[in-house]
Amino acid sequence: MNVANLQLEGMLLAFTAVLRSLVASGALSEAQLKAALTEAEQTGLADQQRCDQLSPSQRDSIAFAARFLTVATRSDTDMRPFSAVAREVGRTT
């Protein structure tokens, strides 16, 4: 496996932990977090000219981080391994 992919997995998990801490502390509401991640996903896919040149799987790749963090930071779940969250993202998109 590409080392960069492993680094991205670690970064997403670390960012998940930070975001969960911000919500738990009250510094960020769940609604604010969800809105920010939705905005990030939409912004990533908003460049229509660029997206028209990409395959559907490439567009999903652009949106993956925001989708991953949306699933990983839900309050109804505990911190989960990267593979479990990634599987859920793949099933729901």
PyMOL Python script that loads the backbone (N, CA, C, O; Angstrom):
from pymol import cmd

cmd.read_pdbstr("""\
ATOM      1  N   MET A   1       0.846  -1.181   0.000  1.00  0.00           N
ATOM      2  CA  MET A   1       0.000   0.000   0.000  1.00  0.00           C
ATOM      3  C   MET A   1       0.887   1.237   0.000  1.00  0.00           C
ATOM      4  O   MET A   1       1.964   1.250   0.595  1.00  0.00           O
ATOM      5  N   ASN A   2       0.421   2.253  -0.664  1.00  0.00           N
ATOM      6  CA  ASN A   2       1.141   3.507  -0.746  1.00  0.00           C
ATOM      7  C   ASN A   2       1.219   4.151   0.649  1.00  0.00           C
ATOM      8  O   ASN A   2       0.208   4.279   1.341  1.00  0.00           O
ATOM      9  N   VAL A   3       2.428   4.550   1.046  1.00  0.00           N
ATOM     10  CA  VAL A   3       2.631   5.161   2.367  1.00  0.00           C
ATOM     11  C   VAL A   3       1.808   6.434   2.512  1.00  0.00           C
ATOM     12  O   VAL A   3       1.330   6.733   3.606  1.00  0.00           O
ATOM     13  N   ALA A   4       1.633   7.188   1.433  1.00  0.00           N
ATOM     14  CA  ALA A   4       0.835   8.412   1.501  1.00  0.00           C
ATOM     15  C   ALA A   4      -0.604   8.102   1.894  1.00  0.00           C
ATOM     16  O   ALA A   4      -1.219   8.863   2.641  1.00  0.00           O
ATOM     17  N   ASN A   5      -1.146   6.995   1.401  1.00  0.00           N
ATOM     18  CA  ASN A   5      -2.505   6.610   1.778  1.00  0.00           C
ATOM     19  C   ASN A   5      -2.587   6.319   3.267  1.00  0.00           C
ATOM     20  O   ASN A   5      -3.562   6.694   3.919  1.00  0.00           O
ATOM     21  N   LEU A   6      -1.579   5.657   3.810  1.00  0.00           N
ATOM     22  CA  LEU A   6      -1.566   5.370   5.242  1.00  0.00           C
ATOM     23  C   LEU A   6      -1.462   6.657   6.053  1.00  0.00           C
ATOM     24  O   LEU A   6      -2.079   6.783   7.111  1.00  0.00           O
ATOM     25  N   GLN A   7      -0.691   7.599   5.559  1.00  0.00           N
ATOM     26  CA  GLN A   7      -0.576   8.885   6.238  1.00  0.00           C
ATOM     27  C   GLN A   7      -1.919   9.621   6.228  1.00  0.00           C
ATOM     28  O   GLN A   7      -2.297  10.240   7.223  1.00  0.00           O
ATOM     29  N   LEU A   8      -2.636   9.553   5.106  1.00  0.00           N
ATOM     30  CA  LEU A   8      -3.948  10.192   5.028  1.00  0.00           C
ATOM     31  C   LEU A   8      -4.945   9.524   5.971  1.00  0.00           C
ATOM     32  O   LEU A   8      -5.769  10.200   6.588  1.00  0.00           O
ATOM     33  N   GLU A   9      -4.871   8.208   6.081  1.00  0.00           N
ATOM     34  CA  GLU A   9      -5.734   7.501   7.027  1.00  0.00           C
ATOM     35  C   GLU A   9      -5.476   8.000   8.443  1.00  0.00           C
ATOM     36  O   GLU A   9      -6.414   8.302   9.182  1.00  0.00           O
ATOM     37  N   GLY A  10      -4.215   8.085   8.816  1.00  0.00           N
ATOM     38  CA  GLY A  10      -3.852   8.564  10.142  1.00  0.00           C
ATOM     39  C   GLY A  10      -4.292   9.992  10.375  1.00  0.00           C
ATOM     40  O   GLY A  10      -4.759  10.333  11.461  1.00  0.00           O
ATOM     41  N   MET A  11      -4.148  10.826   9.363  1.00  0.00           N
ATOM     42  CA  MET A  11      -4.548  12.225   9.480  1.00  0.00           C
ATOM     43  C   MET A  11      -6.057  12.338   9.655  1.00  0.00           C
ATOM     44  O   MET A  11      -6.520  13.128  10.478  1.00  0.00           O
ATOM     45  N   LEU A  12      -6.827  11.573   8.905  1.00  0.00           N
ATOM     46  CA  LEU A  12      -8.281  11.616   9.044  1.00  0.00           C
ATOM     47  C   LEU A  12      -8.722  11.141  10.421  1.00  0.00           C
ATOM     48  O   LEU A  12      -9.649  11.703  11.004  1.00  0.00           O
ATOM     49  N   LEU A  13      -8.066  10.109  10.944  1.00  0.00           N
ATOM     50  CA  LEU A  13      -8.401   9.638  12.289  1.00  0.00           C
ATOM     51  C   LEU A  13      -8.047  10.684  13.345  1.00  0.00           C
ATOM     52  O   LEU A  13      -8.812  10.902  14.284  1.00  0.00           O
ATOM     53  N   ALA A  14      -6.897  11.326  13.195  1.00  0.00           N
ATOM     54  CA  ALA A  14      -6.503  12.370  14.146  1.00  0.00           C
ATOM     55  C   ALA A  14      -7.481  13.543  14.077  1.00  0.00           C
ATOM     56  O   ALA A  14      -7.886  14.080  15.108  1.00  0.00           O
ATOM     57  N   PHE A  15      -7.852  13.930  12.881  1.00  0.00           N
ATOM     58  CA  PHE A  15      -8.786  15.037  12.716  1.00  0.00           C
ATOM     59  C   PHE A  15     -10.157  14.669  13.277  1.00  0.00           C
ATOM     60  O   PHE A  15     -10.842  15.515  13.852  1.00  0.00           O
ATOM     61  N   THR A  16     -10.556  13.419  13.114  1.00  0.00           N
ATOM     62  CA  THR A  16     -11.804  12.944  13.714  1.00  0.00           C
ATOM     63  C   THR A  16     -11.771  13.143  15.219  1.00  0.00           C
ATOM     64  O   THR A  16     -12.733  13.642  15.803  1.00  0.00           O
ATOM     65  N   ALA A  17     -10.672  12.756  15.848  1.00  0.00           N
ATOM     66  CA  ALA A  17     -10.552  12.894  17.302  1.00  0.00           C
ATOM     67  C   ALA A  17     -10.629  14.363  17.728  1.00  0.00           C
ATOM     68  O   ALA A  17     -11.275  14.689  18.723  1.00  0.00           O
ATOM     69  N   VAL A  18      -9.977  15.240  16.983  1.00  0.00           N
ATOM     70  CA  VAL A  18     -10.008  16.673  17.308  1.00  0.00           C
ATOM     71  C   VAL A  18     -11.431  17.218  17.163  1.00  0.00           C
ATOM     72  O   VAL A  18     -11.908  17.941  18.038  1.00  0.00           O
ATOM     73  N   LEU A  19     -12.099  16.882  16.085  1.00  0.00           N
ATOM     74  CA  LEU A  19     -13.460  17.370  15.873  1.00  0.00           C
ATOM     75  C   LEU A  19     -14.409  16.849  16.943  1.00  0.00           C
ATOM     76  O   LEU A  19     -15.263  17.588  17.432  1.00  0.00           O
ATOM     77  N   ARG A  20     -14.262  15.568  17.312  1.00  0.00           N
ATOM     78  CA  ARG A  20     -15.093  15.004  18.372  1.00  0.00           C
ATOM     79  C   ARG A  20     -14.853  15.753  19.687  1.00  0.00           C
ATOM     80  O   ARG A  20     -15.794  16.009  20.438  1.00  0.00           O
ATOM     81  N   SER A  21     -13.607  16.098  19.959  1.00  0.00           N
ATOM     82  CA  SER A  21     -13.280  16.836  21.183  1.00  0.00           C
ATOM     83  C   SER A  21     -13.897  18.232  21.170  1.00  0.00           C
ATOM     84  O   SER A  21     -14.399  18.701  22.192  1.00  0.00           O
ATOM     85  N   LEU A  22     -13.862  18.890  20.025  1.00  0.00           N
ATOM     86  CA  LEU A  22     -14.467  20.218  19.913  1.00  0.00           C
ATOM     87  C   LEU A  22     -15.969  20.172  20.158  1.00  0.00           C
ATOM     88  O   LEU A  22     -16.519  21.053  20.819  1.00  0.00           O
ATOM     89  N   VAL A  23     -16.627  19.160  19.633  1.00  0.00           N
ATOM     90  CA  VAL A  23     -18.066  19.015  19.853  1.00  0.00           C
ATOM     91  C   VAL A  23     -18.334  18.672  21.316  1.00  0.00           C
ATOM     92  O   VAL A  23     -19.237  19.241  21.929  1.00  0.00           O
ATOM     93  N   ALA A  24     -17.561  17.752  21.877  1.00  0.00           N
ATOM     94  CA  ALA A  24     -17.759  17.340  23.273  1.00  0.00           C
ATOM     95  C   ALA A  24     -17.556  18.506  24.239  1.00  0.00           C
ATOM     96  O   ALA A  24     -18.227  18.587  25.268  1.00  0.00           O
ATOM     97  N   SER A  25     -16.640  19.400  23.910  1.00  0.00           N
ATOM     98  CA  SER A  25     -16.361  20.539  24.784  1.00  0.00           C
ATOM     99  C   SER A  25     -17.368  21.673  24.619  1.00  0.00           C
ATOM    100  O   SER A  25     -17.404  22.605  25.422  1.00  0.00           O
ATOM    101  N   GLY A  26     -18.179  21.586  23.580  1.00  0.00           N
ATOM    102  CA  GLY A  26     -19.149  22.644  23.310  1.00  0.00           C
ATOM    103  C   GLY A  26     -18.609  23.776  22.465  1.00  0.00           C
ATOM    104  O   GLY A  26     -19.325  24.739  22.189  1.00  0.00           O
ATOM    105  N   ALA A  27     -17.358  23.679  22.049  1.00  0.00           N
ATOM    106  CA  ALA A  27     -16.760  24.721  21.214  1.00  0.00           C
ATOM    107  C   ALA A  27     -17.356  24.736  19.807  1.00  0.00           C
ATOM    108  O   ALA A  27     -17.296  25.746  19.107  1.00  0.00           O
ATOM    109  N   LEU A  28     -17.923  23.617  19.411  1.00  0.00           N
ATOM    110  CA  LEU A  28     -18.512  23.461  18.081  1.00  0.00           C
ATOM    111  C   LEU A  28     -19.739  22.582  18.239  1.00  0.00           C
ATOM    112  O   LEU A  28     -19.663  21.510  18.839  1.00  0.00           O
ATOM    113  N   SER A  29     -20.861  23.023  17.710  1.00  0.00           N
ATOM    114  CA  SER A  29     -22.059  22.185  17.807  1.00  0.00           C
ATOM    115  C   SER A  29     -22.031  21.128  16.698  1.00  0.00           C
ATOM    116  O   SER A  29     -21.331  21.273  15.696  1.00  0.00           O
ATOM    117  N   GLU A  30     -22.803  20.073  16.903  1.00  0.00           N
ATOM    118  CA  GLU A  30     -22.901  19.043  15.868  1.00  0.00           C
ATOM    119  C   GLU A  30     -23.456  19.628  14.579  1.00  0.00           C
ATOM    120  O   GLU A  30     -23.024  19.262  13.486  1.00  0.00           O
ATOM    121  N   ALA A  31     -24.414  20.536  14.709  1.00  0.00           N
ATOM    122  CA  ALA A  31     -25.000  21.167  13.522  1.00  0.00           C
ATOM    123  C   ALA A  31     -23.965  22.007  12.775  1.00  0.00           C
ATOM    124  O   ALA A  31     -23.923  21.992  11.545  1.00  0.00           O
ATOM    125  N   GLN A  32     -23.134  22.734  13.510  1.00  0.00           N
ATOM    126  CA  GLN A  32     -22.082  23.544  12.877  1.00  0.00           C
ATOM    127  C   GLN A  32     -21.072  22.645  12.172  1.00  0.00           C
ATOM    128  O   GLN A  32     -20.635  22.941  11.061  1.00  0.00           O
ATOM    129  N   LEU A  33     -20.709  21.558  12.819  1.00  0.00           N
ATOM    130  CA  LEU A  33     -19.750  20.620  12.220  1.00  0.00           C
ATOM    131  C   LEU A  33     -20.324  20.022  10.949  1.00  0.00           C
ATOM    132  O   LEU A  33     -19.654  19.990   9.917  1.00  0.00           O
ATOM    133  N   LYS A  34     -21.554  19.550  11.018  1.00  0.00           N
ATOM    134  CA  LYS A  34     -22.174  18.952   9.832  1.00  0.00           C
ATOM    135  C   LYS A  34     -22.272  19.967   8.698  1.00  0.00           C
ATOM    136  O   LYS A  34     -22.019  19.627   7.542  1.00  0.00           O
ATOM    137  N   ALA A  35     -22.635  21.209   9.015  1.00  0.00           N
ATOM    138  CA  ALA A  35     -22.733  22.254   7.992  1.00  0.00           C
ATOM    139  C   ALA A  35     -21.374  22.525   7.347  1.00  0.00           C
ATOM    140  O   ALA A  35     -21.280  22.682   6.130  1.00  0.00           O
ATOM    141  N   ALA A  36     -20.330  22.578   8.161  1.00  0.00           N
ATOM    142  CA  ALA A  36     -18.983  22.836   7.635  1.00  0.00           C
ATOM    143  C   ALA A  36     -18.521  21.700   6.727  1.00  0.00           C
ATOM    144  O   ALA A  36     -17.930  21.950   5.676  1.00  0.00           O
ATOM    145  N   LEU A  37     -18.782  20.465   7.120  1.00  0.00           N
ATOM    146  CA  LEU A  37     -18.362  19.325   6.302  1.00  0.00           C
ATOM    147  C   LEU A  37     -19.180  19.237   5.016  1.00  0.00           C
ATOM    148  O   LEU A  37     -18.653  18.862   3.969  1.00  0.00           O
ATOM    149  N   THR A  38     -20.454  19.577   5.090  1.00  0.00           N
ATOM    150  CA  THR A  38     -21.287  19.619   3.885  1.00  0.00           C
ATOM    151  C   THR A  38     -20.774  20.688   2.929  1.00  0.00           C
ATOM    152  O   THR A  38     -20.695  20.467   1.721  1.00  0.00           O
ATOM    153  N   GLU A  39     -20.426  21.843   3.476  1.00  0.00           N
ATOM    154  CA  GLU A  39     -19.869  22.918   2.652  1.00  0.00           C
ATOM    155  C   GLU A  39     -18.553  22.494   1.999  1.00  0.00           C
ATOM    156  O   GLU A  39     -18.307  22.793   0.831  1.00  0.00           O
ATOM    157  N   ALA A  40     -17.723  21.803   2.753  1.00  0.00           N
ATOM    158  CA  ALA A  40     -16.442  21.337   2.200  1.00  0.00           C
ATOM    159  C   ALA A  40     -16.677  20.373   1.036  1.00  0.00           C
ATOM    160  O   ALA A  40     -16.030  20.482  -0.005  1.00  0.00           O
ATOM    161  N   GLU A  41     -17.599  19.438   1.217  1.00  0.00           N
ATOM    162  CA  GLU A  41     -17.891  18.486   0.139  1.00  0.00           C
ATOM    163  C   GLU A  41     -18.441  19.205  -1.086  1.00  0.00           C
ATOM    164  O   GLU A  41     -18.007  18.944  -2.208  1.00  0.00           O
ATOM    165  N   GLN A  42     -19.386  20.102  -0.877  1.00  0.00           N
ATOM    166  CA  GLN A  42     -19.988  20.831  -1.997  1.00  0.00           C
ATOM    167  C   GLN A  42     -18.972  21.713  -2.710  1.00  0.00           C
ATOM    168  O   GLN A  42     -18.997  21.825  -3.936  1.00  0.00           O
ATOM    169  N   THR A  43     -18.084  22.334  -1.954  1.00  0.00           N
ATOM    170  CA  THR A  43     -17.045  23.171  -2.557  1.00  0.00           C
ATOM    171  C   THR A  43     -16.108  22.325  -3.413  1.00  0.00           C
ATOM    172  O   THR A  43     -15.720  22.727  -4.510  1.00  0.00           O
ATOM    173  N   GLY A  44     -15.752  21.154  -2.900  1.00  0.00           N
ATOM    174  CA  GLY A  44     -14.879  20.266  -3.659  1.00  0.00           C
ATOM    175  C   GLY A  44     -15.481  19.814  -4.970  1.00  0.00           C
ATOM    176  O   GLY A  44     -14.762  19.558  -5.936  1.00  0.00           O
ATOM    177  N   LEU A  45     -16.800  19.717  -5.008  1.00  0.00           N
ATOM    178  CA  LEU A  45     -17.480  19.247  -6.219  1.00  0.00           C
ATOM    179  C   LEU A  45     -18.075  20.376  -7.050  1.00  0.00           C
ATOM    180  O   LEU A  45     -18.706  20.116  -8.075  1.00  0.00           O
ATOM    181  N   ALA A  46     -17.888  21.620  -6.630  1.00  0.00           N
ATOM    182  CA  ALA A  46     -18.534  22.761  -7.292  1.00  0.00           C
ATOM    183  C   ALA A  46     -17.856  23.199  -8.580  1.00  0.00           C
ATOM    184  O   ALA A  46     -18.486  23.845  -9.416  1.00  0.00           O
ATOM    185  N   ASP A  47     -16.604  22.866  -8.754  1.00  0.00           N
ATOM    186  CA  ASP A  47     -15.890  23.276  -9.962  1.00  0.00           C
ATOM    187  C   ASP A  47     -16.360  22.394 -11.120  1.00  0.00           C
ATOM    188  O   ASP A  47     -15.733  21.386 -11.445  1.00  0.00           O
ATOM    189  N   GLN A  48     -17.465  22.792 -11.730  1.00  0.00           N
ATOM    190  CA  GLN A  48     -18.117  21.961 -12.740  1.00  0.00           C
ATOM    191  C   GLN A  48     -17.195  21.642 -13.909  1.00  0.00           C
ATOM    192  O   GLN A  48     -17.188  20.514 -14.403  1.00  0.00           O
ATOM    193  N   GLN A  49     -16.415  22.625 -14.357  1.00  0.00           N
ATOM    194  CA  GLN A  49     -15.519  22.388 -15.494  1.00  0.00           C
ATOM    195  C   GLN A  49     -14.522  21.290 -15.160  1.00  0.00           C
ATOM    196  O   GLN A  49     -14.271  20.400 -15.973  1.00  0.00           O
ATOM    197  N   ARG A  50     -13.960  21.355 -13.971  1.00  0.00           N
ATOM    198  CA  ARG A  50     -12.999  20.329 -13.555  1.00  0.00           C
ATOM    199  C   ARG A  50     -13.699  18.993 -13.358  1.00  0.00           C
ATOM    200  O   ARG A  50     -13.210  17.958 -13.810  1.00  0.00           O
ATOM    201  N   CYS A  51     -14.842  19.013 -12.685  1.00  0.00           N
ATOM    202  CA  CYS A  51     -15.547  17.767 -12.379  1.00  0.00           C
ATOM    203  C   CYS A  51     -16.045  17.068 -13.640  1.00  0.00           C
ATOM    204  O   CYS A  51     -16.147  15.842 -13.672  1.00  0.00           O
ATOM    205  N   ASP A  52     -16.355  17.841 -14.675  1.00  0.00           N
ATOM    206  CA  ASP A  52     -16.781  17.237 -15.935  1.00  0.00           C
ATOM    207  C   ASP A  52     -15.667  16.394 -16.557  1.00  0.00           C
ATOM    208  O   ASP A  52     -15.937  15.483 -17.339  1.00  0.00           O
ATOM    209  N   GLN A  53     -14.426  16.697 -16.211  1.00  0.00           N
ATOM    210  CA  GLN A  53     -13.282  15.966 -16.754  1.00  0.00           C
ATOM    211  C   GLN A  53     -12.912  14.755 -15.902  1.00  0.00           C
ATOM    212  O   GLN A  53     -12.032  13.978 -16.273  1.00  0.00           O
ATOM    213  N   LEU A  54     -13.577  14.594 -14.767  1.00  0.00           N
ATOM    214  CA  LEU A  54     -13.255  13.514 -13.841  1.00  0.00           C
ATOM    215  C   LEU A  54     -14.284  12.401 -13.930  1.00  0.00           C
ATOM    216  O   LEU A  54     -15.449  12.629 -14.255  1.00  0.00           O
ATOM    217  N   SER A  55     -13.831  11.209 -13.637  1.00  0.00           N
ATOM    218  CA  SER A  55     -14.745  10.072 -13.575  1.00  0.00           C
ATOM    219  C   SER A  55     -15.546  10.157 -12.272  1.00  0.00           C
ATOM    220  O   SER A  55     -15.158  10.879 -11.354  1.00  0.00           O
ATOM    221  N   PRO A  56     -16.646   9.432 -12.190  1.00  0.00           N
ATOM    222  CA  PRO A  56     -17.402   9.416 -10.934  1.00  0.00           C
ATOM    223  C   PRO A  56     -16.557   8.990  -9.728  1.00  0.00           C
ATOM    224  O   PRO A  56     -16.719   9.540  -8.639  1.00  0.00           O
ATOM    225  N   SER A  57     -15.672   8.033  -9.909  1.00  0.00           N
ATOM    226  CA  SER A  57     -14.830   7.594  -8.785  1.00  0.00           C
ATOM    227  C   SER A  57     -13.840   8.686  -8.378  1.00  0.00           C
ATOM    228  O   SER A  57     -13.510   8.812  -7.199  1.00  0.00           O
ATOM    229  N   GLN A  58     -13.368   9.471  -9.340  1.00  0.00           N
ATOM    230  CA  GLN A  58     -12.481  10.584  -9.008  1.00  0.00           C
ATOM    231  C   GLN A  58     -13.235  11.680  -8.259  1.00  0.00           C
ATOM    232  O   GLN A  58     -12.689  12.289  -7.339  1.00  0.00           O
ATOM    233  N   ARG A  59     -14.472  11.933  -8.642  1.00  0.00           N
ATOM    234  CA  ARG A  59     -15.295  12.907  -7.905  1.00  0.00           C
ATOM    235  C   ARG A  59     -15.565  12.410  -6.485  1.00  0.00           C
ATOM    236  O   ARG A  59     -15.537  13.191  -5.534  1.00  0.00           O
ATOM    237  N   ASP A  60     -15.825  11.120  -6.345  1.00  0.00           N
ATOM    238  CA  ASP A  60     -15.995  10.546  -5.004  1.00  0.00           C
ATOM    239  C   ASP A  60     -14.725  10.696  -4.185  1.00  0.00           C
ATOM    240  O   ASP A  60     -14.791  10.893  -2.971  1.00  0.00           O
ATOM    241  N   SER A  61     -13.577  10.608  -4.829  1.00  0.00           N
ATOM    242  CA  SER A  61     -12.304  10.781  -4.119  1.00  0.00           C
ATOM    243  C   SER A  61     -12.164  12.191  -3.569  1.00  0.00           C
ATOM    244  O   SER A  61     -11.660  12.384  -2.463  1.00  0.00           O
ATOM    245  N   ILE A  62     -12.609  13.178  -4.342  1.00  0.00           N
ATOM    246  CA  ILE A  62     -12.552  14.568  -3.888  1.00  0.00           C
ATOM    247  C   ILE A  62     -13.419  14.741  -2.637  1.00  0.00           C
ATOM    248  O   ILE A  62     -13.038  15.444  -1.700  1.00  0.00           O
ATOM    249  N   ALA A  63     -14.567  14.102  -2.634  1.00  0.00           N
ATOM    250  CA  ALA A  63     -15.526  14.266  -1.541  1.00  0.00           C
ATOM    251  C   ALA A  63     -15.256  13.335  -0.367  1.00  0.00           C
ATOM    252  O   ALA A  63     -15.886  13.482   0.680  1.00  0.00           O
ATOM    253  N   PHE A  64     -14.345  12.388  -0.506  1.00  0.00           N
ATOM    254  CA  PHE A  64     -14.180  11.343   0.508  1.00  0.00           C
ATOM    255  C   PHE A  64     -13.856  11.880   1.893  1.00  0.00           C
ATOM    256  O   PHE A  64     -14.458  11.440   2.873  1.00  0.00           O
ATOM    257  N   ALA A  65     -12.928  12.812   2.002  1.00  0.00           N
ATOM    258  CA  ALA A  65     -12.521  13.297   3.336  1.00  0.00           C
ATOM    259  C   ALA A  65     -13.704  13.901   4.084  1.00  0.00           C
ATOM    260  O   ALA A  65     -13.915  13.596   5.258  1.00  0.00           O
ATOM    261  N   ALA A  66     -14.475  14.751   3.418  1.00  0.00           N
ATOM    262  CA  ALA A  66     -15.635  15.358   4.073  1.00  0.00           C
ATOM    263  C   ALA A  66     -16.673  14.307   4.425  1.00  0.00           C
ATOM    264  O   ALA A  66     -17.266  14.359   5.502  1.00  0.00           O
ATOM    265  N   ARG A  67     -16.896  13.365   3.537  1.00  0.00           N
ATOM    266  CA  ARG A  67     -17.854  12.291   3.822  1.00  0.00           C
ATOM    267  C   ARG A  67     -17.368  11.420   4.972  1.00  0.00           C
ATOM    268  O   ARG A  67     -18.149  11.042   5.846  1.00  0.00           O
ATOM    269  N   PHE A  68     -16.081  11.104   4.970  1.00  0.00           N
ATOM    270  CA  PHE A  68     -15.505  10.296   6.046  1.00  0.00           C
ATOM    271  C   PHE A  68     -15.705  10.993   7.386  1.00  0.00           C
ATOM    272  O   PHE A  68     -16.177  10.380   8.344  1.00  0.00           O
ATOM    273  N   LEU A  69     -15.346  12.265   7.454  1.00  0.00           N
ATOM    274  CA  LEU A  69     -15.454  13.005   8.715  1.00  0.00           C
ATOM    275  C   LEU A  69     -16.907  13.158   9.156  1.00  0.00           C
ATOM    276  O   LEU A  69     -17.186  13.160  10.355  1.00  0.00           O
ATOM    277  N   THR A  70     -17.820  13.283   8.227  1.00  0.00           N
ATOM    278  CA  THR A  70     -19.234  13.355   8.567  1.00  0.00           C
ATOM    279  C   THR A  70     -19.681  12.071   9.265  1.00  0.00           C
ATOM    280  O   THR A  70     -20.367  12.118  10.286  1.00  0.00           O
ATOM    281  N   VAL A  71     -19.295  10.948   8.718  1.00  0.00           N
ATOM    282  CA  VAL A  71     -19.664   9.655   9.316  1.00  0.00           C
ATOM    283  C   VAL A  71     -18.901   9.420  10.614  1.00  0.00           C
ATOM    284  O   VAL A  71     -19.485   8.979  11.605  1.00  0.00           O
ATOM    285  N   ALA A  72     -17.618   9.706  10.618  1.00  0.00           N
ATOM    286  CA  ALA A  72     -16.761   9.395  11.771  1.00  0.00           C
ATOM    287  C   ALA A  72     -17.057  10.246  12.996  1.00  0.00           C
ATOM    288  O   ALA A  72     -16.747   9.843  14.117  1.00  0.00           O
ATOM    289  N   THR A  73     -17.651  11.412  12.800  1.00  0.00           N
ATOM    290  CA  THR A  73     -17.889  12.314  13.933  1.00  0.00           C
ATOM    291  C   THR A  73     -19.328  12.280  14.430  1.00  0.00           C
ATOM    292  O   THR A  73     -19.700  13.074  15.294  1.00  0.00           O
ATOM    293  N   ARG A  74     -20.137  11.381  13.903  1.00  0.00           N
ATOM    294  CA  ARG A  74     -21.517  11.282  14.398  1.00  0.00           C
ATOM    295  C   ARG A  74     -21.511  10.958  15.888  1.00  0.00           C
ATOM    296  O   ARG A  74     -20.711  10.149  16.359  1.00  0.00           O
ATOM    297  N   SER A  75     -22.397  11.590  16.606  1.00  0.00           N
ATOM    298  CA  SER A  75     -22.434  11.412  18.066  1.00  0.00           C
ATOM    299  C   SER A  75     -23.003  10.063  18.483  1.00  0.00           C
ATOM    300  O   SER A  75     -22.828   9.652  19.630  1.00  0.00           O
ATOM    301  N   ASP A  76     -23.677   9.372  17.580  1.00  0.00           N
ATOM    302  CA  ASP A  76     -24.277   8.081  17.939  1.00  0.00           C
ATOM    303  C   ASP A  76     -23.308   6.910  17.824  1.00  0.00           C
ATOM    304  O   ASP A  76     -23.700   5.758  18.012  1.00  0.00           O
ATOM    305  N   THR A  77     -22.041   7.200  17.514  1.00  0.00           N
ATOM    306  CA  THR A  77     -21.040   6.133  17.403  1.00  0.00           C
ATOM    307  C   THR A  77     -19.781   6.506  18.165  1.00  0.00           C
ATOM    308  O   THR A  77     -19.490   7.684  18.376  1.00  0.00           O
ATOM    309  N   ASP A  78     -19.037   5.485  18.573  1.00  0.00           N
ATOM    310  CA  ASP A  78     -17.733   5.698  19.180  1.00  0.00           C
ATOM    311  C   ASP A  78     -16.703   5.849  18.073  1.00  0.00           C
ATOM    312  O   ASP A  78     -17.008   5.658  16.896  1.00  0.00           O
ATOM    313  N   MET A  79     -15.499   6.189  18.457  1.00  0.00           N
ATOM    314  CA  MET A  79     -14.384   6.250  17.512  1.00  0.00           C
ATOM    315  C   MET A  79     -14.212   4.850  16.923  1.00  0.00           C
ATOM    316  O   MET A  79     -14.150   3.864  17.658  1.00  0.00           O
ATOM    317  N   ARG A  80     -14.135   4.768  15.594  1.00  0.00           N
ATOM    318  CA  ARG A  80     -14.039   3.474  14.911  1.00  0.00           C
ATOM    319  C   ARG A  80     -12.803   3.425  14.021  1.00  0.00           C
ATOM    320  O   ARG A  80     -12.267   4.469  13.649  1.00  0.00           O
ATOM    321  N   PRO A  81     -12.348   2.229  13.679  1.00  0.00           N
ATOM    322  CA  PRO A  81     -11.198   2.106  12.773  1.00  0.00           C
ATOM    323  C   PRO A  81     -11.506   2.730  11.408  1.00  0.00           C
ATOM    324  O   PRO A  81     -12.661   2.814  10.990  1.00  0.00           O
ATOM    325  N   PHE A  82     -10.467   3.153  10.744  1.00  0.00           N
ATOM    326  CA  PHE A  82     -10.596   3.763   9.424  1.00  0.00           C
ATOM    327  C   PHE A  82     -11.389   2.868   8.481  1.00  0.00           C
ATOM    328  O   PHE A  82     -12.296   3.344   7.799  1.00  0.00           O
ATOM    329  N   SER A  83     -11.065   1.592   8.431  1.00  0.00           N
ATOM    330  CA  SER A  83     -11.706   0.688   7.467  1.00  0.00           C
ATOM    331  C   SER A  83     -13.209   0.595   7.691  1.00  0.00           C
ATOM    332  O   SER A  83     -13.967   0.501   6.726  1.00  0.00           O
ATOM    333  N   ALA A  84     -13.656   0.619   8.944  1.00  0.00           N
ATOM    334  CA  ALA A  84     -15.092   0.535   9.225  1.00  0.00           C
ATOM    335  C   ALA A  84     -15.823   1.779   8.731  1.00  0.00           C
ATOM    336  O   ALA A  84     -16.900   1.683   8.143  1.00  0.00           O
ATOM    337  N   VAL A  85     -15.234   2.938   8.973  1.00  0.00           N
ATOM    338  CA  VAL A  85     -15.858   4.186   8.521  1.00  0.00           C
ATOM    339  C   VAL A  85     -15.832   4.257   6.996  1.00  0.00           C
ATOM    340  O   VAL A  85     -16.827   4.636   6.379  1.00  0.00           O
ATOM    341  N   ALA A  86     -14.718   3.900   6.393  1.00  0.00           N
ATOM    342  CA  ALA A  86     -14.600   3.949   4.932  1.00  0.00           C
ATOM    343  C   ALA A  86     -15.615   3.023   4.268  1.00  0.00           C
ATOM    344  O   ALA A  86     -16.189   3.373   3.237  1.00  0.00           O
ATOM    345  N   ARG A  87     -15.839   1.849   4.847  1.00  0.00           N
ATOM    346  CA  ARG A  87     -16.852   0.938   4.310  1.00  0.00           C
ATOM    347  C   ARG A  87     -18.238   1.592   4.352  1.00  0.00           C
ATOM    348  O   ARG A  87     -19.005   1.509   3.393  1.00  0.00           O
ATOM    349  N   GLU A  88     -18.542   2.237   5.471  1.00  0.00           N
ATOM    350  CA  GLU A  88     -19.844   2.896   5.585  1.00  0.00           C
ATOM    351  C   GLU A  88     -19.984   4.024   4.579  1.00  0.00           C
ATOM    352  O   GLU A  88     -21.044   4.182   3.973  1.00  0.00           O
ATOM    353  N   VAL A  89     -18.948   4.799   4.393  1.00  0.00           N
ATOM    354  CA  VAL A  89     -18.977   5.874   3.401  1.00  0.00           C
ATOM    355  C   VAL A  89     -19.245   5.280   2.015  1.00  0.00           C
ATOM    356  O   VAL A  89     -20.053   5.809   1.252  1.00  0.00           O
ATOM    357  N   GLY A  90     -18.569   4.188   1.699  1.00  0.00           N
ATOM    358  CA  GLY A  90     -18.753   3.539   0.402  1.00  0.00           C
ATOM    359  C   GLY A  90     -20.157   3.008   0.196  1.00  0.00           C
ATOM    360  O   GLY A  90     -20.669   3.027  -0.924  1.00  0.00           O
ATOM    361  N   ARG A  91     -20.784   2.536   1.256  1.00  0.00           N
ATOM    362  CA  ARG A  91     -22.153   1.999   1.142  1.00  0.00           C
ATOM    363  C   ARG A  91     -23.197   3.097   1.030  1.00  0.00           C
ATOM    364  O   ARG A  91     -24.268   2.864   0.468  1.00  0.00           O
ATOM    365  N   THR A  92     -22.920   4.273   1.543  1.00  0.00           N
ATOM    366  CA  THR A  92     -23.941   5.317   1.601  1.00  0.00           C
ATOM    367  C   THR A  92     -23.833   6.349   0.499  1.00  0.00           C
ATOM    368  O   THR A  92     -24.687   7.231   0.409  1.00  0.00           O
ATOM    369  N   THR A  93     -22.825   6.271  -0.334  1.00  0.00           N
ATOM    370  CA  THR A  93     -22.695   7.275  -1.408  1.00  0.00           C
ATOM    371  C   THR A  93     -22.880   6.653  -2.762  1.00  0.00           C
ATOM    372  O   THR A  93     -22.804   7.348  -3.776  1.00  0.00           O
TER     373      THR A  93
END
""", "prot")
cmd.dss("prot")
cmd.show_as("cartoon", "prot")
cmd.util.cbc("prot")
cmd.orient("prot")
